Amino acid sequence: MKIAVFVSGSGTNLQNIIDAVQSGQLENVEIAMVMADRDCYAVERALDYDIPTFLLEERSMFSEDADGNLEGENIDLIVLAGFLSILSEEFTEKWKNKIINIHPALLPKFGGKGMYGEKVHKAVLEAGDPQSGATVHYVTAGVDEGEIIVQKDFEVELRDEVEDLQRKVAEVEREILIQAIQKIQAEKH
Ligand code: GRF
């Protein structure tokens, strides 16, 4: 299965996929390309592993430019890993059910425009929710609205601060992103 990974940040989720491929936890999976909408550490990680990497700086043109790079590459799955730009409706339609995203909360709660990174964990703590977690879902034109593929929760402890949730969510993400890719792979064959 050929995967394209879209990134905007530190690339911890990209690294999780690279590690899973290297360790054999993900079989018959190739990260065919990484595309970034800004210069970010995830680009460094991709280059360290000689993955073909595109840095598309003009965000308003990202969907169009990305589609051009994907043409003819026989990509089976696009993974948004810490990706912060909103993809165009035509792009998400063209790649319907072939784009997945990982979100650091239990969607449909604490999702939607502007809900990413620390903002999500702050909202969970302010709401006093007893649980948090992460979600892998299909990407549609709406932000964080597609069908959920895998979700995993954990108990929020009284003394938890944003950093604690960030750490706990990162552990859940490492697990469920790979699970989601394996699930999709199994369904395709
Ligand atoms: C995580 O919060 C993830 O849920 C969200 O982006 C953050 C990780 O970014 N999609 P990165 O993979 O470290 O760049």
Residues whose N, C-alpha, C, O or C-beta is under 5 A from the ligand:
A	BS01	GRF	G9 S10 G11 T12 N13 L14 A81 G82 F83 I102 H103 P104 G117
